[in-house]
Amino acid sequence: MKTAIVHEWLVNYMGSEKCVESFTNIYPEAEVFTLIDFLEKADRDTILKGKNAHTSFIQNLPFAKSKRTFYLPLYSFAVEQFDLSSYNIIISSSHSVAKGALTRWDQLHVCYCHTPIRYAWDLYHQYLREANLTKGLKGMCAKYVLHKIRQWDSSTANRPDFFIANSHYIANRIKKTYNRDATVIYPPVDIHKFSLQPYKDNYYIAISRFVPYKRMDIVVEAFAKMPQHKLLVVGDGPDAKRIKSLATPNIELLGYLRTEELKNYLEKSKALIFPAEEDFGITVVEALACGTPVIALDRGGTAETVINNKNGFHFSSQTPEGIINAVTEFEKIKDTLNPEEIRNSSIAFSRKNFEQNIQAFITEKSEFFFNRVQKL
């Protein structure tokens, strides 16, 4: 059976691209369709096995790589231009518009949904505030565009035959947004790249892109009030200047690090601080694979991966005070946590398990779907 994989854009090697990597591992002959493809060679070899993706007309528009969000109003139109008519199975990897690809009634479409479009639904008002688009003509234009995106997104909710969610948290959002049920298959984490390190150094670590919803600001503010604790901060992004302005001498900013550099710090860290309400949170599981406990918000994907007093500690108040209280309580119980048990808690989220579960799901649904098609 001919298989096509549809993904929004291929620019960096992030969480959703790791899923596409697994899809091409399972289906090496599959063709990949994406709005734009600007992968570097190393990432192309990993994700696409050296091949090129089929791209949309957006690929050839000015500044498509660096200013792709400028073309947001064109995304839904662009994804509908992909001609998938010669494929039997379509797998969409969707956090924006990929699920809206056009298919016929006799083509199986399975959507692996990372999230319904955040900036059009759950984070709509936050997105407008952070982009300074709550007022004026630009604000009105942005609101209208997002309104039309919501209408299109709702109208395409029945295009996939089956939904897979990357967490129960996202499955609930899919049900709320699209009124569709979703099977949960956790995303792939390369736990084999991270080694168990039972002996920890005396520092905490926080890892994230510096964007507002990741809430790295509250981590830095919290540790600025705890000078007795050392914090390493890994990441970069639009909020970098503000994060730097909040740092005190006990806080070291390391910038962006590749996996090999990052793992050395993560393996030896006393704990990872994770304040964001994430769809899943791959970094959290990477920390667990090192035997490193996680202090995380008790909402979103981390409510499913972090188990209180087993492999980490939860906090419920997304504030500096919430983190301070959590670190204080963690210091009391940290010696009771077993690094080997923490490592074992990550195994369920391995890439091997992901690929086995995805393949089993699609095989089962294919047999059911195409048997039904033959009878019609």
N, C-alpha and C positions, 0 to 999 in steps of 0.2 A: 504494500500500500504506500502510495506517495504521501509524504508528510511535509507540511509547511509550518514554520514557526514565525509568529508575528510579534514584534517587540517595538516599543515606542521609539527609542533612540539608542544608538551604540556610540558612546563618547568616552565613558570611563568604565573601569572594572569595579562595579559596586554590587550590592546585594541582588538586585534583579538580574544583572548580567551573569551572576553566578548560577542562577536558575537556567538561563539560556545555555550556559556552558554545559550543564547537566542534560538539558534537552538534546543538545548536539552529541553528547556522549551516548545517549540512549538511541538516538536516531541520526547516525553519522551522515546519511544520505539526504537528510532533510534540507530544504532551502529556507533561508532566513530572510524575512521581509521587515524593514524598519524605516521609519521616516527619514532618519539621517544616520550615516555611518562614518565616524571619524576616529576609529580605533587606531591606536598605535600597534606596531607589528607584534610585539610580545602579547598584548591583550587579544589581538586578532587570532594569533595562533592558539591561544587558550580557549577563547569563547567560540570562534568560528572555524577552528582547525585550519586556519590559514586562508579560508575562502572569503569572498566578498559577499555582502548582503545585497538584496534587491532594495533599492532606496526609492523614496518618493521624490516628487518635484521640489520639495523643500530643500533637498540636498544641494541644489544648484542655486538657491537664493543667497543674496549677500549676507555675510556674517552668520550663516546657518549654524556653525559650530559654537561660536561664542555668545550669540544672541538668539538662541533657538526659542526662548520664551516669547520673543517678539512675534513669532509666527503662530502663537497659540490658537488664534481664531481659525487657522487653516488646518489644524491637526485632524479634526474629524473628517473633513473633506478629503484630506490626503490619504488617510488610512482606507477609505472606501474605494480608492482608485487601484488598490492592489488587485491584480487578477489572479485569484486563487482557484479558478475553475478546474484546473487539471489535477488538483490534489484531493486525496480521500480523507485525510485527517489534518485538521488545522489546530495547532496549539498556540493560544495567545498568552503572552506574558504581559499582563496589563496592570499599570498603575495610572493610566491616563485614558488612551483611546483605543488600544490594541484590541480590546474585546469587541469593538464595533466593526471589525473587518467583515466584509460581505461574503456569505457562503450560501450554497444551495441547500435544499431540504435533505439531499442525499449525501451531504458531506458532514462528517463528525467534527464539531468544534468544541474543544475543551479549553476553558479559560482558567489559567493559574493567576488568580487575582491577588496582587500584592496589597492593594487597597482601592476602594472607589476613589475617584479623583478628589484628593484632599482639598485643594484650593477652591473647588466648586461646591463642596459639601461641608464637611466637619470644620475645616479651617477657613471657611469663606470670609468671615468677619475679621479673623486674625490676619489673613493675607492682605485684606484691604488696608487695615491699620498699618501693618509693617511696610507696605508699599506706598503709604501716604496717598491712598486712593479713596478715601471716604467722602471727599467733597470735590466740587468743581466739575468741569467738563470731562477731564481725564477720569475722574472717579465715576461719573455717570457712564462713560464708555466702557470702563472695566466691568462695572456691575452688569451692564447689558450683555457684554460678551460672556461673562460667567453664567448669566441667566440662560442664554442660548445653549451654552455647554451643558448645563443641567438638563435642559429639555432634551438635547440629543442623547445624553448619557442615559437618561431614563428610557427613552424610546428604543435604545439598543440593548436593554437589559435581557431580552429574550433571544438575542442572536447566538450566544453560546448555548450548546446543548447541556453542558455540565460546567459547574463552577468548582474550583478547588481554592481554598483559602489558605494563607500561610500561617494562620493562628485562629483560635476560637474568637479572639477579639475581632479579627477581620471578618470571620464568618458572620458574626452578629451585625457588623456594619453592612455587609452584603445583603443580609436579610432586611435590615432597616431601609437601605437605599434602593435596592432592586426587587425586594420581595422574592428572592431566590434562595434556596438552600444551597449550602456549600459543604463539601467534604474537606476536612482539615488535613493537610500534609505539610509539616513544617519544612522550611526551606533548607537548602544544603549548607552545612558548615564544614570546612576543611579541618576537622579536629586533629587529623593526622599530622598537620603542619605545626601543632602546638604540643609541647612536651610537659609532662607532669614535673613540677618543681615544688617539692615539699617544704623547702627552706626559703622563707620570704625575707626581703629587705624591709627596712622601716620607712616605707612610703606608700601613699595611695596614688592611684592613677585615674585620669578621666580622658576618654577618647571620643572625639566627635568632630563633625563639621561645625564651624562656628556660624550657625544660623539660629534665629530666635527660638524656634520651637524645640530645638535640642536642649535649651536651658543650661548651657555651660556657664552662663553668668552667675547662676545661683550656686554652682559648685565653687567657683572662684571666690565669690562673696563669703560663702560659708567657711572656707579654709583661711581666708583673710582674718577671720575672727577666731581661728584655732591655730595660732602660731607654733604651737607645740607639735603639730602634725605637718609632715612634708607632703606636697601634692605635685605630681607631674601631669602636665596637660599636653595632650597630643592632638593636633588638628590645626585647621586654618579655615578661613572663609570670610564672608562679609563683616562679621562681628569681631574680627581680630583686634582692631584698634580698641574697642570697648573692653574686651576681655583683658588685654594687656594693661589697660588703665586701672583695672580692679586688682591686679596681682600684687602680692606682698612678697618679701624676701623668702618666705617658706614655700612659694609657688614657683615652679620652673616651667616655662613654656618651651616645648620642644619642636613645635611646628608640625608639619605633615611628615609622617614616617611610612616607608614601605613595610610590607609584612615582616620581613626578616629582622629589620631594626625594631619594629614594634613588639614582636614576640618576646624578645629578650627582656624588655621592660615589663611586659604583661606577666611573664612567668614568675618574676621575682617580686611582684607587687603584693603588698599586704591585702589590698582589695581594690576592685574596680568600682568607681562611683558612676552611676548611670541614672541621670535625673529625667530623661525624656519619656514621654508617652509614645512608645514606638509600636509599629505594626507587629514586629517580631523582636529585632535586636540581635543581629548576628554577632556583634562585638561581645555581647554578654556571654554567649555560648563559647566563644573563643577563649574568654577569660576562664570559664569553668573547665575547659579542656586543659588549661595550665594548672589546675588545682587551685586557682585563685578565686576566692569568694567574691560575691557581687553585692553591693549596696544599691538597691534599685527602687524606683517608683513601683507601687503596687497596682498600677494600671497599665493597660496595653499588653503587649507580648511578654514583658518581663514578669507579669503576674502568673504566667504559665511556665516560665523557665527557671525562675528563682524561687526556691523553697525556704521559707523562714527557718533560721537556725539549723539548716541542713547544708545548703551550699551558698548561703548569703543571708541578707537581712533586708526587709522591706521598710519603706517609709511612705506615708500617705500624703504629707503636706509638701507640695512642689515649691518650697521656699528655702532660703538659706537656713532658717531655723529648723526646718524638717530634716535637712541633711546633717546639721550639727547634732541634733538629738539622735539620729540614726548612727552616726559615727561613734558617739558616746556609748550607746548601747552595744554596738558592734565590738568595741574595745573590751567589753565585759565578757563576751562569749566567743571571741575569735579563737582562743586556744582550744575550744571544744570542737571546732570544725576539723574534719578529716580531709586533707588534700586529695587522697586517693578516692574517697567517696564523692568529692566535688568533681573530680575528673570523670568518674563513672556516670555522673548525672548528665554529662554532655553527649554521651554515646548515641542516645536516641535521636540526636539532631545531625548525625553524620551525613556526608554526601552519599555514601553507600546506601544508607537507609532511604534517603530521599529518592534516589534513582530507582531503587527496587519498588518503592511505594508508587511512584509515578507510573512506572512501566506496568505494574500490576493493575492500577486503576484504569489506564488507557486500554489495556488489553481486554479487561472485563467489559468496559463500556463499548468498545469496538464490536465485540461479539454480539452484545445485546442490540446495538444500534444497527449494524449492517444486516443482522438476521431480520430485524423488523423492516428495513428498507427492501429487502428481497421479497417480502410478502406483500408489499404494496403495489 
